[in-house]
């Protein structure tokens, strides 16, 4: 059964009507991600920094942000 958390809807692939990728497709996608990470690392002066937090955190700055100060609700 679908579940809604923080305004996002989570479903199983079957509920969403999509098929899971095949192992061959997963291997192809993993290789593409590996190539993309290699390009990102080569472009950054610090190899440990790939991208800022804003690209990894959907709830940052929203009412669901655990770091948000309660006084921000005004």
Buried (B, 14 or more C-beta within 10 A) or exposed (E): EEEEEEEEEEEEEEEEEEEEEEEEEEEEEEEEEEEEEEEEEEEEEEEEEBEEEEEEEEBEEEEEBEEBEEEEEE
